[in-house]
Amino acid sequence: MARPNPHRPFRPDPEQATLIPPISGNTVNGLGEVAPRLARMVYWAPDPDTIPHGSLQRYFYAQSARDPPFAEVRAARQEVLDAPLPPVTGPPARRSPEDWTDALRTFQAEGLCEMTGVAEMSPDWVLEGREITQTRVLMLGVAHDYDAISQAPAPEAGLEVMAQYARAALAAKEVAGWLRHQGWAAEPVTGPMTGALLMIPPALTCGFGELGKHGSIINPELGASFRLSAVLTDAPFAPTPPRAHGIDAFCANCRICEDACPPEALSAEKQTVRGVSKWYVDFDKCLPFFNQTNGCAICIALCPWSRPGIGLNLAAKLARKRERDAAE
């Protein structure tokens, strides 16, 4: 039986409802399409006027700007984004691919971020109509403060999301600046408006975790409670392998985020999206509540993997189960 949900029923406020475009965001995303194709920009466009849901994106920013703390955090993040990158100096430094990847991990050890990984660039990760020429994607993950994010959908959670996006942006710029000082061109990619790159696929490929029912990556150490940024470069980093922990099967039997979602945007079953069967969040249902609560985050906050100290124990338990099943 589903748990009672204090946020249901949900209906968009009239101001936002008038901005919903004729085309479904699920259509833009390719829900139900059996043939593979590149993803299209559906939200977080650098120029909102270029997408059908641009008016809703502007509504989101106008909504949060009414609260002074949100304006302050957004301004702080903008300072990070506007800070200039150093020029590429000197001949490219030479290291083995493994040494490059080990060097990237020092940023994690120093606390600039909580996760690092490397993936070979795939054209499937580029939005339709865009181009990425670099051969490597360096992925970075920054963790949320659980006490703050667990208050979702209260404003404290939205502020925490914005603060971690700023931290993720700083991490990407620091790594890009380091590479430029090493003689390698490097471009930071920061959310939520990433431009050309889809960041979840390379994060999955480089070992950050598995896709959860709520549409976010679940990592054993951090759960779903983290944000991504990336750096594009041709420096020859050694890719880091994907990791599987049994999370996908766990999600199939767990309904916590599904029951907690106020607009009922999460499904008990995977959906076909651009030729791939995957967990999918109903864009048209999710977005209005997301917009009105300055980012929502209920699903990642209540995900059992996100609770501090829980994920590694769950991963170990699932590993023991797999071992038992294999032995039978």
PyMOL commands that set and color helices and strands:
alter all, ss='L'
color gray80, all
select helices_A, chain A and resi 14-17+25-29+48-50+54-65+68-82+97-109+123-125+146-149+155-181+200-205+247-252+256-260+283-292+298-302+304-306+311-327
alter helices_A, ss='H'
color red, helices_A
select strands_A, chain A and resi 115-120+136-143+186-190+210-211+217-218+226-233+271-273+276-278
alter strands_A, ss='S'
color yellow, strands_A
deselect
rebuild
show_as cartoon
